[in-house]
Amino acid sequence: MTQIEFAKKGAITAQIKHVAQVEQLDESIICKNIAAGTVVIPANAGHPVEGICGIGKNLRIKVNSNIGTSSDVGTLEGELEKLDVSIRYGADTVMDLSTGGDIRKVRRSILKKSSVPIGTVPVYQAMIEAGEKYGPIVMATADDLFNAIEEQAREGVDFVTVHCGITQAAISSLKSQHRITDIVSRGGAFLIGWMLHHDKENPLYEHYDRLLEIAHKYDVTLSLGDGMRPGSIADATDRPQIQELLTLGELVERAWSAGVQVMVEGPGHLPLDHIMMNMQLQKSLCREAPFYVLGPLVSDVGAGYDHITGAIGGAIAGIYGADFLCYVTPAEHLSLPDSEDVRNGVIASRIAAHAADIVRSQGKAAEWDRRMSLARKNLDWETQTTLAIDPERVRKVRSKYTVKGRACSMCGDYCAMDLVEKYLGITANKC
């Protein structure tokens, strides 16, 4: 049985107990929400309980880190270093998006070393290996695709992105839309190329029941990919994007009926005033299924700083319903990220997630900030460092200059906190 099937029977699994303990919530709440499909626990049937997380309603917003080789750059050692960095700086999950080198070896090594849930996009392996075998990647067969999905599920992958909502009707809508950036989803582009070449329906849509059988067998969570997501703010919330979302809403319900956990992926590039509407649309059309968003990026001109454009969008998306943020690194749109890019991307998305959690959790998340504020009032630098989201960065910045007193080098002798305590007799509080 899968987590959702256990939950529908009211059975409290070890996974539910673990998530409830981490989230400091009653086990019955987690169980109820999993049964309703509003929470998922991406944990392959073979995954140990330690390190797993829950994603969805009433839970802390989670952050995913993308790693993986490309056809131009990347080594196994480099990707394992990125995995370490992702986990060290607080990513809740990691996705292996490898498209270069020995894809299988990279994935298996990541699975073996990771202490957090791992996701993949199986169509990458299916298409790339088909290209090596047949020539053009579009010569892959439906069996190649489903075999790749089952192989990865069998090896222990916890969730898979599958672009099931790309249909021939959605492609027709795309052709008439005249987007600026057309398709920016790599998995979506692979499938659209296949569909146009063969003049056939998307096998992931046409044979969705076959996908559900695999996901059920291994209790792999389906992440219904947004192959039609906008790649520029000018393309936001258009007909192809919404048409795909309507299809995904139907597929969510079919997954629940089959006893399969499912979440839905979202845009992409969105201007600020589209974010709330997009979150509400997804929650309505997909019946409150957990929502996994890339960014969203709120501007197209932030090249080199897209971890910031993504964090701005992620914070707003989190306030209005996003449950899972896929990080964006400074290298987005420019290159394969290195370890430092990964670190910056994870930290930026964690800040965005926490900022939204402060609004969503009715004061629970803000307790962390309250303790930091008290430490600042006390000029307690060690506690501030410990509480910071990136203590290493705090120590590095703090040590740049030698200071004479208790304050930092910004204010020196004229620190507001110090002056108020000294002259107004307002004493420091205790954390």
Secondary structure, 3 states (H helix, E strand, C coil): CCHHHHHHCCCCCHHHHHHHHHHCCCHHHHHHHHHHCCEECCCCCCCCCCCCCCEECCCCCEEEEEECCCCCCCCHHHHHHHHHHHHHCCCCEEEECCCCCCHHHHHHHHHHHCCCCEEECHHHHHHHHHHHHHCCHHHCCHHHHHHHHHHHHHHCCCEEEECCCCCHHHHHHHHHHCCCCCCCCHHHHHHHHHHHHHCCCCHHHHCHHHHHHHHHHHCCEEEECCCCCCCCHHHCCCHHHHHHHHHHHHHHHHHHHCCCCEEEEECCECCHHHHHHHHHHHHHHCCCCCEEEECCECCCCCCCCHHHHHHHHHHHHHHCCCCEEECCCCCCCCCCCCHHHHHHHHHHHHHHHHHHHHHHCCCCCHHHHHHHHHHHHCCCHHHHHHHCCCHHHHHHHHCCCCCCCCCCCCCHHHCHHHHHHHHCCCCCCCC
